[in-house]
């Protein structure tokens, strides 16, 4: 199939910035850089295997087709994405301890 283009939506970009700031401030630049490299590698894997993530069912029908996959080496960070018109849309990047039902509206 080859690789699929990835589009990171604005909420996911904000989530990435927050994660990088957290790692940089709490653990240092080196860990923040490792997180970013792991995220980029994980996105490459997703682009090659778009259906690898677990399909999530939400009550909100607007969220139909969302999948979840964890960042390699940072399993607590979850990438939420969907495949739309042959493109992977990264919707959010969230820590697993977050209240996902509240964030996604049930």
C-alpha positions, 0 to 999 in steps of 0.5 A: 500500500505504501505510506499514507500522508499524515495531517496533524490537526490543531488540537493535536499540535497543541497537545504535542507542544504541551507534551514537549514543554512538560518533558523539557521543563520536568525532565530536561531537553534530552528527554523532550528530544527523545519524545519528539523522535519517538513520536516521529517514528510512531507516525512513520509506522502509522503512515505505513500501517494506518489500520494498526491502531485500535478502533475506539467507540465513542457515544458521539457519532462525530468521532466514528472511525477514531483509532488509538495507538501509543507512542513507541517508548512512551506508552502513556501517550496515546495518538488518536487518529482517523483515516479520512479520504486516504489521509491520516488525521491526527486528532489528539495526542493525550496522556492515558491518565487524562479523562478521555470521555470528558475530552471526547464528549463521552 
